[in-house]
Amino acid sequence: MASVRSDIPPPFAAHKILIAGGFGSGKTTLVGAISEVRPLRTEERLTSASIDYDDVSGVDGKTTTTVALDFGRITFGSQVVLYLFGLPGQERFSFMWDELSYGALGVVILADVRKLDDCFPSVNYFEKRRLPFVVAINCFDNAPRYDPDEVRIALDLDPGVPLILCDARDVGSVKQVLITLVEAIAARRSGRRGSGRTSVTPGM
Amino acid sequence: MPGSNKWRRRDSGPVVRPYAVTGGRTEPADGEMLDLLAVVVATGLLASTGSGRRGGDETAKLTPEHRRILKLCENQATVADIAADTALPVGVVRVLLADLTAQGAITVVRERPAGQRTGNDVLQEILNGLRAL
């Protein structure tokens, strides 16, 4: 290469956390509560799986469709940036989960107790992929309250997976969800699996 | 007017077909798919305004989209940042970034996030940052 700037500062570290969960579970709200949220557009090949959903009548030869992901960014200092990506919840877009999971630190799976089975595909997928995840029950105002332990049983969660209640609209609550996830990642790293509440350092 | 919103939603992006701005190319020229979180930065060889070290001639050949991206690369940015800031689809941004890389106008300074190899010190930094929000 001819001449490269010699004053290029060291690159910042970009880290990725995924927000998964069924359609309408509050993913956009959660990302928007803690960061500026913008749509990230990707062009995806239409597959036979989407034929029933994506109307392509009158546009013969249309082979791609636009998928907009929720995308948020939180900057810590000048060298660390945390990116949040909302995964498209509909199962017909699950092929995108592979690419988005690549290089991710971990995953927040949002659950709505009224449609708990909507988050089964996410739980199964990330268990199989061995990516650390937490399940956050989004407490919608008009949803019934359940004991978190009942939900844990219903989801058949591994005892090491943290399960917490949250309000996806509330920045403090979302912050706690992310802290729980990062603590779980650190705990898993140091081999101290078990309670799901293990903390790498005492909270401040 | 009923149904006027159905015509085109605000975030549905530009009306131009996405790959029109790449001249129909859907694959990056070097065949390399940049990670969504690859970090790129301008080298200063070409400037978005035509005042780069190679002067305005090379810059004049750039499309407006190339120039917008080059401008965003004055500070380090990820592929995802650039796509969100320009409202261009990620695939289009990858093609345009490959063009700029081939011209020496930008360079990739970090190829992908550390993911599961992220060190404990970095996790601690993220925790501290989250707690301080």
Interface residues (C-beta under 8 A of the other chain):
Chain A: M1 A2 S3 V4 R5 I8 P9 P10 P11 F12 A13 A14 H15 K16 I34 R38 P39 L40 R41 T42 E43 T66 A68 F71 R73 I74 F76 G77 V80 V81 L82 Y83 F85 E99 L100 Y102 G103 A104 L105 L131 V171 K175 L178 I179 V182 E183 I185 A186 R189 S190 V200 T201 G203 M204
Chain B: D11 S12 G13 P18 Y19 D35 L36 L37 V39 V41 A42 T43 G44 L45 R53 Q76 T78 A80 D81 A83 A84 A87 L88 P89 V90 G91 V92 G104 T107 V109 R110 R112 P113 A114 G115 Q116 T118 N120 V122 L123 Q124 E125 I126 L127 N128 G129 L130 R131 L133
